[in-house]
């Protein structure tokens, strides 16, 4: 039984391109774009974690202020 190997494709401006049809420079920029998108995803996740922690601290500040009254 043989598996069919699918060629990598990329979609840009709603048009699908086969990797084998692209220049090495285009592939380089596609890879760089991919890295930036991954970094953005990681940064977004980190900012969401920061928001959770900041909200926790705000709640703790409010509790401390209420206890002082």
Secondary structure, 3 states (H helix, E strand, C coil): CCCCCCCCEEEECCEEEEHHHCCHHHHHHHHHHHHHHHHHHHHHHHHHHHHHHHHHHHHHHHHHHHHHC
